[in-house]
């Protein structure tokens, strides 16, 4: 089993160092919600939020930090069976997942899913016609 220490602050640092992306805070009504985007196409690959656990279907109103990540729709169902991974809060549940940053999901899993989200939202290379 992998080590589980990734919290919100550590994830923000990891994203900045690994993907050269800084957080943006686009919502005045939710000042702690941070979006990470590709510099070239401005697509999101990660959304960090603090939400009540009840929004993930857990019987608790305690707050939890989560990261929403883009996921291949063929994998979403099976990935959500893993500990600490849920159908996305407030986004398309076919294409996005929410990962709890409370130590339940192993760091290796969080990083792998982050890589997949980054790759899935990268600019597409257009093929030349002719």
N, CA, C and O atoms as a MOPAC input file, in Angstrom:
PM7 MOZYME 1SCF
protein

 N      0.84500 1    -1.18500 1     0.00000 1
 C      0.00000 1     0.00000 1     0.00000 1
 C      0.88100 1     1.23600 1     0.00000 1
 O      1.90500 1     1.26800 1     0.68200 1
 N      0.49300 1     2.25300 1    -0.75800 1
 C      1.29100 1     3.46500 1    -0.87200 1
 C      1.16900 1     4.36200 1     0.33900 1
 O      0.26200 1     4.21000 1     1.15800 1
 N      2.08100 1     5.28700 1     0.44100 1
 C      2.08300 1     6.25100 1     1.52800 1
 C      1.02000 1     7.30200 1     1.23400 1
 O      0.85900 1     7.71800 1     0.08600 1
 N      0.30000 1     7.73200 1     2.25800 1
 C     -0.78800 1     8.68800 1     2.10100 1
 C     -0.50600 1     9.94100 1     2.93600 1
 O     -0.87900 1    10.01000 1     4.10700 1
 N      0.14300 1    10.91200 1     2.33400 1
 C      0.42100 1    12.15400 1     3.06200 1
 C      0.02000 1    13.39900 1     2.27400 1
 O      0.10900 1    14.51100 1     2.79300 1
 N     -0.41400 1    13.22800 1     1.04500 1
 C     -0.70900 1    14.36200 1     0.17100 1
 C     -1.90000 1    15.15500 1     0.71100 1
 O     -3.02100 1    14.64900 1     0.76800 1
 N     -1.64500 1    16.39500 1     1.10400 1
 C     -2.73500 1    17.27600 1     1.48300 1
 C     -2.80900 1    18.41200 1     0.46100 1
 O     -2.05500 1    18.43100 1    -0.51200 1
 N     -3.69900 1    19.33200 1     0.68400 1
 C     -3.92500 1    20.40400 1    -0.29600 1
 C     -2.65600 1    21.21300 1    -0.55800 1
 O     -2.29000 1    21.43300 1    -1.71200 1
 N     -1.98900 1    21.65100 1     0.49700 1
 C     -0.79100 1    22.48700 1     0.35600 1
 C      0.31600 1    21.73000 1    -0.39100 1
 O      0.97600 1    22.29300 1    -1.26400 1
 N      0.51500 1    20.45400 1    -0.04500 1
 C      1.52500 1    19.63200 1    -0.72200 1
 C      1.17100 1    19.41500 1    -2.18800 1
 O      2.05200 1    19.42100 1    -3.04800 1
 N     -0.11800 1    19.22300 1    -2.47700 1
 C     -0.54500 1    19.02300 1    -3.86200 1
 C     -0.33300 1    20.29400 1    -4.68600 1
 O      0.12700 1    20.22200 1    -5.82500 1
 N     -0.66000 1    21.44500 1    -4.12400 1
 C     -0.42800 1    22.70700 1    -4.83300 1
 C      1.04900 1    22.86000 1    -5.18500 1
 O      1.38900 1    23.25100 1    -6.30100 1
 N      1.91900 1    22.55300 1    -4.23800 1
 C      3.36900 1    22.64600 1    -4.46300 1
 C      3.80100 1    21.65300 1    -5.55000 1
 O      4.57200 1    21.99700 1    -6.44600 1
 N      3.29700 1    20.42600 1    -5.45900 1
 C      3.63300 1    19.38900 1    -6.44100 1
 C      3.19900 1    19.82200 1    -7.85500 1
 O      3.96100 1    19.67200 1    -8.81100 1
 N      1.97900 1    20.35500 1    -7.98200 1
 C      1.47700 1    20.78600 1    -9.28700 1
 C      2.34500 1    21.91900 1    -9.83200 1
 O      2.72200 1    21.89900 1   -11.00400 1
 N      2.66200 1    22.89400 1    -9.00400 1
 C      3.48900 1    24.02200 1    -9.44500 1
 C      4.85600 1    23.55400 1    -9.93600 1
 O      5.34000 1    24.00600 1   -10.97400 1
 N      5.47200 1    22.64600 1    -9.18500 1
 C      6.81000 1    22.17100 1    -9.54300 1
 C      6.79900 1    21.21600 1   -10.73300 1
 O      7.69900 1    21.26900 1   -11.57000 1
 N      5.80500 1    20.35300 1   -10.82000 1
 C      5.76400 1    19.32400 1   -11.85600 1
 C      5.22000 1    19.83400 1   -13.18100 1
 O      5.72900 1    19.47300 1   -14.24200 1
 N      4.19200 1    20.67100 1   -13.12800 1
 C      3.50300 1    21.09400 1   -14.35000 1
 C      3.69800 1    22.57900 1   -14.65700 1
 O      3.14600 1    23.08800 1   -15.63200 1
 N      4.47200 1    23.27000 1   -13.83800 1
 C      4.72000 1    24.69500 1   -14.02100 1
 C      3.40400 1    25.45800 1   -14.16800 1
 O      3.25000 1    26.29400 1   -15.05800 1
 N      2.46500 1    25.15400 1   -13.28100 1
 C      1.15300 1    25.80400 1   -13.29500 1
 C      0.87800 1    26.36800 1   -11.90700 1
 O      1.02700 1    25.67500 1   -10.90000 1
 N      0.48000 1    27.61800 1   -11.86900 1
 C      0.14800 1    28.25700 1   -10.60300 1
 C     -1.36100 1    28.29600 1   -10.43400 1
 O     -2.10100 1    28.33300 1   -11.41800 1
 N     -1.81900 1    28.28700 1    -9.18400 1
 C     -3.26600 1    28.30400 1    -8.95800 1
 C     -3.88900 1    29.63700 1    -9.36000 1
 O     -3.28900 1    30.70000 1    -9.20300 1
 N     -5.09000 1    29.54800 1    -9.87600 1
 C     -5.91200 1    30.72200 1   -10.14300 1
 C     -7.14300 1    30.60100 1    -9.25600 1
 O     -7.63500 1    29.49800 1    -9.01700 1
 N     -7.64100 1    31.72900 1    -8.76900 1
 C     -8.80100 1    31.74000 1    -7.87900 1
 C     -9.91900 1    32.54100 1    -8.54800 1
 O    -10.08700 1    33.72900 1    -8.27400 1
 N    -10.68400 1    31.88500 1    -9.43100 1
 C    -11.63400 1    32.61600 1   -10.27200 1
 C    -12.96300 1    33.00000 1    -9.62400 1
 O    -13.71600 1    33.77300 1   -10.21500 1
 N    -13.27900 1    32.49000 1    -8.43200 1
 C    -14.60000 1    32.74100 1    -7.85800 1
 C    -14.50300 1    33.50100 1    -6.55200 1
 O    -13.90600 1    33.03000 1    -5.58400 1
 N    -15.10400 1    34.69600 1    -6.53600 1
 C    -15.14700 1    35.48100 1    -5.30500 1
 C    -15.96800 1    34.76500 1    -4.24400 1
 O    -15.66700 1    34.85600 1    -3.05400 1
 N    -17.01100 1    34.04900 1    -4.67400 1
 C    -17.89100 1    33.36700 1    -3.73000 1
 C    -17.24200 1    32.12800 1    -3.11700 1
 O    -17.74100 1    31.58700 1    -2.13100 1
 N    -16.14200 1    31.68300 1    -3.69600 1
 C    -15.43000 1    30.50800 1    -3.18900 1
 C    -13.92000 1    30.77900 1    -3.26800 1
 O    -13.22400 1    30.19600 1    -4.09900 1
 N    -13.42300 1    31.66600 1    -2.39900 1
 C    -12.03500 1    32.13000 1    -2.52200 1
 C    -10.96800 1    31.05100 1    -2.32800 1
 O     -9.81800 1    31.25600 1    -2.71400 1
 N    -11.32100 1    29.91400 1    -1.74200 1
 C    -10.31300 1    28.85900 1    -1.55800 1
 C    -10.27400 1    27.87400 1    -2.73000 1
 O     -9.40500 1    27.00400 1    -2.77600 1
 N    -11.20400 1    28.00500 1    -3.66900 1
 C    -11.23200 1    27.10200 1    -4.82500 1
 C    -10.19800 1    27.55700 1    -5.84400 1
 O    -10.23300 1    28.69100 1    -6.32100 1
 N     -9.27700 1    26.65600 1    -6.17000 1
 C     -8.17000 1    26.98100 1    -7.07500 1
 C     -8.23800 1    26.11400 1    -8.32400 1
 O     -8.49300 1    24.91200 1    -8.25200 1
 N     -8.00600 1    26.74400 1    -9.46600 1
 C     -7.99000 1    26.06600 1   -10.74900 1
 C     -6.54900 1    26.04500 1   -11.25700 1
 O     -5.82600 1    27.03500 1   -11.15100 1
 N     -6.14400 1    24.89600 1   -11.81100 1
 C     -4.84800 1    24.77800 1   -12.47400 1
 C     -5.12100 1    24.50600 1   -13.94700 1
 O     -5.89200 1    23.61100 1   -14.29400 1
 N     -4.47300 1    25.29900 1   -14.81500 1
 C     -4.72600 1    25.22000 1   -16.25300 1
 C     -3.42800 1    25.01500 1   -17.02900 1
 O     -2.32800 1    25.30200 1   -16.55500 1
 N     -3.61300 1    24.50400 1   -18.24900 1
 C     -2.50300 1    24.48700 1   -19.20500 1
 C     -2.28300 1    25.93500 1   -19.65700 1
 O     -3.24300 1    26.67100 1   -19.88300 1
 N     -1.02800 1    26.33400 1   -19.78500 1
 C     -0.71900 1    27.69800 1   -20.20800 1
 C     -1.18300 1    27.95500 1   -21.64300 1
 O     -1.65500 1    29.05000 1   -21.94800 1
 N     -1.05500 1    26.96600 1   -22.52100 1
 C     -1.33100 1    27.18800 1   -23.94000 1
 C     -2.81800 1    27.19900 1   -24.29000 1
 O     -3.27100 1    28.10500 1   -24.98900 1
 N     -3.57900 1    26.22600 1   -23.82500 1
 C     -4.98600 1    26.17300 1   -24.22700 1
 C     -5.95300 1    26.58600 1   -23.11200 1
 O     -7.16400 1    26.63600 1   -23.32400 1
 N     -5.42000 1    26.87900 1   -21.93900 1
 C     -6.18800 1    27.36300 1   -20.78200 1
 C     -7.19200 1    26.34200 1   -20.23400 1
 O     -8.05000 1    26.70300 1   -19.42700 1
 N     -7.10300 1    25.09600 1   -20.65000 1
 C     -8.00500 1    24.05900 1   -20.12500 1
 C     -7.59000 1    23.67200 1   -18.70800 1
 O     -6.40500 1    23.59600 1   -18.38600 1
 N     -8.57700 1    23.43500 1   -17.88800 1
 C     -8.33300 1    22.98600 1   -16.52500 1
 C     -7.84500 1    21.55100 1   -16.53700 1
 O     -8.31400 1    20.73900 1   -17.33400 1
 N     -6.90700 1    21.23600 1   -15.66000 1
 C     -6.56700 1    19.83600 1   -15.43300 1
 C     -6.73600 1    19.47200 1   -13.96600 1
 O     -6.71200 1    18.29200 1   -13.61600 1
 N     -6.90700 1    20.47200 1   -13.10400 1
 C     -7.14700 1    20.20600 1   -11.69000 1
 C     -7.93100 1    21.35800 1   -11.07300 1
 O     -7.69900 1    22.52400 1   -11.39400 1
 N     -8.85800 1    21.01800 1   -10.18800 1
 C     -9.64200 1    21.99700 1    -9.45400 1
 C     -9.60400 1    21.59600 1    -7.98100 1
 O    -10.11700 1    20.54100 1    -7.61000 1
 N     -9.00200 1    22.42900 1    -7.15200 1
 C     -8.91300 1    22.18200 1    -5.71200 1
 C    -10.03500 1    22.92400 1    -5.00900 1
 O    -10.27800 1    24.10000 1    -5.28300 1
 N    -10.73100 1    22.22600 1    -4.09000 1
 C    -11.84400 1    22.83500 1    -3.36300 1
 C    -11.89200 1    22.29600 1    -1.94700 1
 O    -11.39100 1    21.20900 1    -1.66100 1
 N    -12.49600 1    23.06400 1    -1.07500 1
 C    -12.86500 1    22.59700 1     0.25600 1
 C    -14.38000 1    22.50800 1     0.25900 1
 O    -15.07200 1    23.50000 1     0.03100 1
 N    -14.89500 1    21.29700 1     0.52200 1
 C    -16.34000 1    21.06800 1     0.46800 1
 C    -16.76400 1    20.23200 1     1.67300 1
 O    -15.92900 1    19.57000 1     2.28900 1
 N    -18.05700 1    20.25400 1     2.01500 1
 C    -18.53600 1    19.34000 1     3.05400 1
 C    -18.44900 1    17.89400 1     2.55000 1
 O    -18.74400 1    17.62000 1     1.38600 1
 N    -18.04500 1    16.97700 1     3.42400 1
 C    -17.95300 1    15.55900 1     3.04500 1
 C    -19.28300 1    15.04400 1     2.49200 1
 O    -19.29600 1    14.14100 1     1.65600 1
 N    -20.39100 1    15.60800 1     2.95100 1
 C    -21.71400 1    15.15900 1     2.50000 1
 C    -21.88000 1    15.31900 1     0.98500 1
 O    -22.66900 1    14.59700 1     0.37600 1
 N    -21.15000 1    16.25300 1     0.37000 1
 C    -21.22100 1    16.44100 1    -1.08500 1
 C    -20.63100 1    15.25100 1    -1.83800 1
 O    -20.85200 1    15.09700 1    -3.03900 1
 N    -19.87200 1    14.40300 1    -1.11600 1
 C    -19.29600 1    13.19200 1    -1.71500 1
 C    -20.11600 1    11.94700 1    -1.37300 1
 O    -19.73500 1    10.82700 1    -1.71100 1
 N    -21.24800 1    12.16000 1    -0.69700 1
 C    -22.08800 1    11.03600 1    -0.31300 1
 C    -21.69400 1    10.41300 1     1.02300 1
 O    -22.15400 1     9.32300 1     1.36400 1
 N    -20.84100 1    11.11000 1     1.78100 1
 C    -20.40000 1    10.62200 1     3.09100 1
 C    -21.26600 1    11.29400 1     4.15400 1
 O    -21.55100 1    12.48800 1     4.05800 1
 N    -21.68200 1    10.54100 1     5.16000 1
 C    -22.54100 1    11.06400 1     6.21600 1
 C    -21.75400 1    11.93600 1     7.18800 1
 O    -21.44000 1    11.51500 1     8.30200 1
 N    -21.44100 1    13.14900 1     6.75700 1
 C    -20.72000 1    14.08900 1     7.60500 1
 C    -20.73800 1    15.45700 1     6.95100 1
 O    -20.66200 1    15.57200 1     5.72800 1
 N    -20.83900 1    16.49100 1     7.77000 1
 C    -20.75100 1    17.84800 1     7.24900 1
 C    -19.37800 1    18.45600 1     7.51500 1
 O    -19.17000 1    19.64900 1     7.29100 1
 N    -18.43500 1    17.63100 1     7.99500 1
 C    -17.05900 1    18.10100 1     8.15000 1
 C    -16.53900 1    18.51800 1     6.78800 1
 O    -16.90500 1    17.93300 1     5.76900 1
 N    -15.68600 1    19.52800 1     6.77300 1
 C    -15.09500 1    19.99800 1     5.52200 1
 C    -13.92300 1    19.10100 1     5.12800 1
 O    -13.22900 1    18.54400 1     5.97800 1
 N    -13.72600 1    18.97900 1     3.82400 1
 C    -12.63100 1    18.16900 1     3.28800 1
 C    -12.08100 1    18.87600 1     2.05000 1
 O    -12.83200 1    19.49300 1     1.29500 1
 N    -10.77400 1    18.78000 1     1.85000 1
 C    -10.16100 1    19.27300 1     0.62100 1
 C    -10.20300 1    18.14100 1    -0.40200 1
 O     -9.88600 1    16.99200 1    -0.09500 1
 N    -10.59900 1    18.49300 1    -1.62300 1
 C    -10.61800 1    17.52600 1    -2.72600 1
 C     -9.98400 1    18.16100 1    -3.94300 1
 O     -9.89400 1    19.38400 1    -4.05500 1
 N     -9.54500 1    17.30600 1    -4.85700 1
 C     -9.10000 1    17.77100 1    -6.16400 1
 C     -9.93400 1    17.05400 1    -7.21000 1
 O    -10.03300 1    15.82600 1    -7.20600 1
 N    -10.53600 1    17.82800 1    -8.11100 1
 C    -11.26000 1    17.25800 1    -9.23700 1
 C    -10.27900 1    17.09400 1   -10.38800 1
 O     -9.53000 1    18.01300 1   -10.71900 1
 N    -10.29500 1    15.90600 1   -10.99500 1
 C     -9.37900 1    15.57200 1   -12.07900 1
 C    -10.14800 1    14.95900 1   -13.23300 1
 O    -11.11700 1    14.23000 1   -13.02200 1
 N     -9.72400 1    15.24900 1   -14.44200 1
 C    -10.34400 1    14.64900 1   -15.62300 1
 C     -9.91800 1    13.18200 1   -15.70100 1
 O     -8.76500 1    12.83900 1   -15.43900 1
 N    -10.86800 1    12.33300 1   -16.06300 1
 C    -10.60900 1    10.89300 1   -16.09200 1
 C    -11.25700 1    10.29300 1   -17.33400 1
 O    -12.33900 1    10.71400 1   -17.74100 1
 N    -10.60400 1     9.32800 1   -17.92200 1
 C    -11.16100 1     8.61800 1   -19.06800 1
 C    -12.49100 1     7.99400 1   -18.64400 1
 O    -12.54400 1     7.28400 1   -17.64000 1
 N    -13.56900 1     8.24900 1   -19.39600 1
 C    -14.87400 1     7.71200 1   -19.00500 1
 C    -14.89400 1     6.18600 1   -18.89100 1
 O    -15.72900 1     5.63700 1   -18.17200 1
 N    -13.99400 1     5.49600 1   -19.58500 1
 C    -13.93200 1     4.04000 1   -19.46800 1
 C    -13.35500 1     3.60200 1   -18.11700 1
 O    -13.53500 1     2.45700 1   -17.70300 1
 N    -12.66600 1     4.51400 1   -17.43800 1
 C    -12.03900 1     4.18900 1   -16.15300 1
 C    -12.78800 1     4.75600 1   -14.95200 1
 O    -12.58200 1     4.29700 1   -13.82800 1
 N    -13.64100 1     5.72900 1   -15.16600 1
 C    -14.26500 1     6.45400 1   -14.06100 1
 C    -14.93000 1     5.52600 1   -13.04800 1
 O    -14.70800 1     5.66500 1   -11.84500 1
 N    -15.73200 1     4.59500 1   -13.51500 1
 C    -16.44500 1     3.69200 1   -12.60700 1
 C    -15.52100 1     2.87500 1   -11.74200 1
 O    -15.73500 1     2.77500 1   -10.53400 1
 N    -14.49300 1     2.28500 1   -12.33200 1
 C    -13.57900 1     1.44200 1   -11.55400 1
 C    -12.67800 1     2.27300 1   -10.65200 1
 O    -12.35000 1     1.84400 1    -9.54600 1
 N    -12.27300 1     3.45300 1   -11.10300 1
 C    -11.43000 1     4.32200 1   -10.26900 1
 C    -12.19300 1     4.74700 1    -9.02100 1
 O    -11.61600 1     4.84400 1    -7.93800 1
 N    -13.50100 1     5.00300 1    -9.17500 1
 C    -14.31200 1     5.44900 1    -8.04200 1
 C    -14.55000 1     4.35000 1    -7.00900 1
 O    -15.10500 1     4.61800 1    -5.94300 1
 N    -14.14100 1     3.12600 1    -7.30700 1
 C    -14.22300 1     2.04000 1    -6.31500 1
 C    -13.03400 1     2.09100 1    -5.35300 1
 O    -13.05100 1     1.45400 1    -4.29900 1
 N    -11.99800 1     2.85600 1    -5.72700 1
 C    -10.80600 1     2.96900 1    -4.88900 1
 C    -11.09800 1     3.87200 1    -3.69200 1
 O    -11.93800 1     4.77000 1    -3.75800 1
 N    -10.39300 1     3.61600 1    -2.61400 1
 C    -10.54500 1     4.39300 1    -1.39500 1
 C    -10.16100 1     5.85900 1    -1.63900 1
 O     -9.10300 1     6.14500 1    -2.19900 1
 N    -11.02500 1     6.77800 1    -1.21500 1
 C    -10.74000 1     8.20400 1    -1.31100 1
 C    -11.04800 1     8.83000 1    -2.65700 1
 O    -10.74100 1    10.00300 1    -2.87200 1
 N    -11.65200 1     8.07000 1    -3.57600 1
 C    -11.96900 1     8.59400 1    -4.91000 1
 C    -13.47900 1     8.48300 1    -5.12500 1
 O    -14.08500 1     7.44400 1    -4.86000 1
 N    -14.07100 1     9.57500 1    -5.61000 1
 C    -15.52100 1     9.68100 1    -5.71200 1
 C    -15.92200 1    10.22300 1    -7.08300 1
 O    -15.10600 1    10.81700 1    -7.78800 1
 N    -17.21000 1    10.00800 1    -7.46000 1
 C    -17.70100 1    10.71400 1    -8.64800 1
 C    -17.52200 1    12.21100 1    -8.40300 1
 O    -17.66300 1    12.67100 1    -7.27000 1
 N    -17.22000 1    12.95700 1    -9.42800 1
 C    -16.86800 1    14.37400 1    -9.28000 1
 C    -17.97500 1    15.18300 1    -8.63200 1
 O    -19.15300 1    15.05000 1    -8.96500 1
 N    -17.56200 1    16.02500 1    -7.69800 1
 C    -18.48200 1    17.00000 1    -7.14000 1
 C    -18.58100 1    18.17300 1    -8.09700 1
 O    -17.56500 1    18.75100 1    -8.48300 1
 N    -19.79400 1    18.52500 1    -8.48100 1
 C    -20.09400 1    19.74400 1    -9.23600 1
 C    -19.52600 1    19.75300 1   -10.65700 1
 O    -19.36100 1    20.81900 1   -11.25100 1
 N    -19.22600 1    18.56600 1   -11.20600 1
 C    -18.73600 1    18.49600 1   -12.58900 1
 C    -19.30900 1    17.23400 1   -13.22900 1
 O    -19.92800 1    16.41700 1   -12.54700 1
 N    -19.10800 1    17.07400 1   -14.52400 1
 C    -19.60700 1    15.91100 1   -15.24900 1
 C    -18.98900 1    14.63500 1   -14.68300 1
 O    -17.77900 1    14.42700 1   -14.77000 1
 N    -19.82200 1    13.79600 1   -14.11100 1
 C    -19.35300 1    12.58600 1   -13.42100 1
 C    -18.86800 1    11.50000 1   -14.38500 1
 O    -18.25300 1    10.52500 1   -13.95100 1
 N    -19.13300 1    11.65300 1   -15.67800 1
 C    -18.59600 1    10.70500 1   -16.65500 1
 C    -17.12300 1    10.97700 1   -16.93800 1
 O    -16.36500 1    10.05600 1   -17.24500 1
 N    -16.71500 1    12.25000 1   -16.83300 1
 C    -15.37500 1    12.64700 1   -17.24200 1
 C    -14.48400 1    13.15500 1   -16.11400 1
 O    -13.28500 1    13.34900 1   -16.31300 1
 N    -15.05600 1    13.36900 1   -14.93600 1
 C    -14.29200 1    13.94400 1   -13.82800 1
 C    -14.50700 1    13.13000 1   -12.55700 1
 O    -15.56200 1    12.53100 1   -12.35100 1
 N    -13.48500 1    13.12700 1   -11.71600 1
 C    -13.54400 1    12.46000 1   -10.41100 1
 C    -13.09300 1    13.44800 1    -9.34200 1
 O    -12.38100 1    14.41000 1    -9.63000 1
 N    -13.51300 1    13.20000 1    -8.11500 1
 C    -13.03400 1    13.96600 1    -6.96400 1
 C    -12.16400 1    13.04600 1    -6.12500 1
 O    -12.57100 1    11.93500 1    -5.78700 1
 N    -10.96900 1    13.50800 1    -5.79100 1
 C    -10.04300 1    12.73600 1    -4.96200 1
 C     -9.90200 1    13.45200 1    -3.62600 1
 O     -9.52200 1    14.62200 1    -3.57500 1
 N    -10.21100 1    12.74100 1    -2.54500 1
 C    -10.09500 1    13.30600 1    -1.19900 1
 C     -8.62900 1    13.49600 1    -0.84400 1
 O     -7.80300 1    12.61400 1    -1.07900 1
 N     -8.31500 1    14.65400 1    -0.27700 1
 C     -6.94600 1    14.93000 1     0.15000 1
 C     -6.87600 1    14.83900 1     1.67700 1
 O     -6.42400 1    15.75500 1     2.36500 1
 N     -7.34000 1    13.69900 1     2.16500 1
 C     -7.35600 1    13.46200 1     3.61300 1
 C     -6.51200 1    12.25700 1     4.00400 1
 O     -6.60100 1    11.76700 1     5.13000 1
 N     -5.69500 1    11.78300 1     3.07400 1
 C     -4.82900 1    10.64900 1     3.37500 1
 C     -5.40500 1     9.29800 1     3.00100 1
 O     -4.72800 1     8.28400 1     3.17300 1
 N     -6.63500 1     9.24500 1     2.49200 1
 C     -7.21200 1     7.93500 1     2.15300 1
 C     -6.70200 1     7.41000 1     0.81300 1
 O     -6.54900 1     6.20000 1     0.64400 1
 N     -6.44100 1     8.29300 1    -0.13200 1
 C     -5.91500 1     7.86600 1    -1.43800 1
 C     -4.38300 1     7.93900 1    -1.39200 1
 O     -3.82900 1     8.97100 1    -1.01400 1
 N     -3.69600 1     6.85500 1    -1.77300 1
 C     -2.22500 1     6.87900 1    -1.76200 1
 C     -1.66900 1     7.97200 1    -2.67700 1
 O     -2.23300 1     8.25100 1    -3.73500 1
 N     -0.57300 1     8.57700 1    -2.26700 1
 C      0.05900 1     9.64200 1    -3.04100 1
 C      0.34500 1     9.20800 1    -4.47300 1
 O      0.15200 1     9.98700 1    -5.40600 1
 N      0.80500 1     7.96800 1    -4.65600 1
 C      1.11800 1     7.48000 1    -5.99400 1
 C     -0.12600 1     7.49700 1    -6.87500 1
 O     -0.04400 1     7.80700 1    -8.06300 1
 N     -1.27400 1     7.16400 1    -6.29600 1
 C     -2.53500 1     7.16400 1    -7.03200 1
 C     -2.92500 1     8.58900 1    -7.40400 1
 O     -3.32200 1     8.84800 1    -8.54000 1
 N     -2.81300 1     9.51200 1    -6.45400 1
 C     -3.14700 1    10.91400 1    -6.71500 1
 C     -2.27100 1    11.44600 1    -7.85000 1
 O     -2.77000 1    12.10300 1    -8.76300 1
 N     -0.98700 1    11.16800 1    -7.79700 1
 C     -0.05500 1    11.65300 1    -8.83200 1
 C     -0.35000 1    11.01500 1   -10.19400 1
 O     -0.28200 1    11.68900 1   -11.22100 1
 N     -0.67200 1     9.73100 1   -10.20500 1
 C     -0.99700 1     9.05100 1   -11.45400 1
 C     -2.26100 1     9.65000 1   -12.07900 1
 O     -2.30300 1     9.89800 1   -13.28400 1
 N     -3.27900 1     9.87800 1   -11.26400 1
 C     -4.52500 1    10.45600 1   -11.76500 1
 C     -4.31800 1    11.89700 1   -12.21700 1
 O     -4.94100 1    12.34200 1   -13.18100 1
 N     -3.45600 1    12.61600 1   -11.53300 1
 C     -3.12200 1    13.98300 1   -11.93400 1
 C     -2.41600 1    13.99200 1   -13.28900 1
 O     -2.71700 1    14.82400 1   -14.14500 1
 N     -1.48300 1    13.06900 1   -13.48100 1
 C     -0.80900 1    12.93100 1   -14.78100 1
 C     -1.81800 1    12.64100 1   -15.89100 1
 O     -1.75300 1    13.22200 1   -16.97400 1
 N     -2.74700 1    11.73700 1   -15.60400 1
 C     -3.75400 1    11.37800 1   -16.60000 1
 C     -4.63400 1    12.58000 1   -16.94400 1
 O     -4.97100 1    12.79100 1   -18.10800 1
 N     -5.00200 1    13.35900 1   -15.93900 1
 C     -5.82600 1    14.54000 1   -16.15800 1
 C     -5.06200 1    15.57700 1   -16.97300 1
 O     -5.61700 1    16.19300 1   -17.88300 1
 N     -3.79200 1    15.76400 1   -16.64200 1
 C     -2.95000 1    16.71000 1   -17.37500 1
 C     -2.85600 1    16.29900 1   -18.84500 1
 O     -3.01100 1    17.12700 1   -19.74300 1
 N     -2.60100 1    15.01000 1   -19.07900 1
 C     -2.49200 1    14.50200 1   -20.45700 1
 C     -3.81300 1    14.61400 1   -21.21400 1
 O     -3.82300 1    14.94700 1   -22.39900 1
 N     -4.92000 1    14.34000 1   -20.53900 1
 C     -6.23400 1    14.35600 1   -21.19300 1
 C     -6.66400 1    15.76000 1   -21.60400 1
 O     -7.50000 1    15.91400 1   -22.49500 1
 N     -6.10700 1    16.77700 1   -20.97000 1
 C     -6.51400 1    18.14600 1   -21.25600 1
 C     -5.45800 1    18.94400 1   -22.02500 1
 O     -5.62500 1    20.14100 1   -22.26000 1
 N     -4.37300 1    18.27200 1   -22.41200 1
 C     -3.30300 1    18.93900 1   -23.17500 1
 C     -3.81600 1    19.39500 1   -24.53100 1
 O     -4.79600 1    18.85400 1   -25.04500 1
 N     -3.15600 1    20.38800 1   -25.10700 1
 C     -3.51900 1    20.79100 1   -26.47700 1
 C     -3.32600 1    19.61000 1   -27.42800 1
 O     -2.33800 1    18.88000 1   -27.34800 1
 N     -4.27700 1    19.44500 1   -28.31400 1
 C     -4.18900 1    18.38300 1   -29.30900 1
 C     -3.30400 1    18.83600 1   -30.46800 1
 O     -3.36900 1    19.99000 1   -30.89000 1
 N     -2.49400 1    17.94200 1   -30.97100 1
 C     -1.65700 1    18.25200 1   -32.11800 1
 C     -2.48200 1    18.02200 1   -33.37600 1
 O     -2.98000 1    16.92600 1   -33.62900 1
 N     -2.60700 1    19.08000 1   -34.14600 1
 C     -3.41800 1    18.97800 1   -35.36500 1
 C     -2.56500 1    18.43100 1   -36.50100 1
 O     -1.43300 1    18.85800 1   -36.72800 1
 N     -3.15200 1    17.47400 1   -37.20000 1
 C     -2.46600 1    16.88200 1   -38.34500 1
 C     -2.67300 1    17.77400 1   -39.55300 1
 O     -3.75600 1    18.31500 1   -39.77300 1
 N     -1.61300 1    17.91500 1   -40.32800 1
 C     -1.70800 1    18.71900 1   -41.54800 1
 C     -2.44100 1    17.93200 1   -42.63000 1
 O     -2.22700 1    16.73300 1   -42.80900 1
 N     -3.30200 1    18.63400 1   -43.33500 1
 C     -4.04700 1    17.99200 1   -44.42700 1
 C     -3.18200 1    17.96600 1   -45.66900 1
 O     -2.36600 1    18.85500 1   -45.90900 1
 N     -3.38800 1    16.91500 1   -46.45300 1
 C     -2.71700 1    16.84900 1   -47.74900 1
 C     -1.50000 1    16.08600 1   -47.67400 1
 O     -0.80700 1    15.93000 1   -48.67800 1

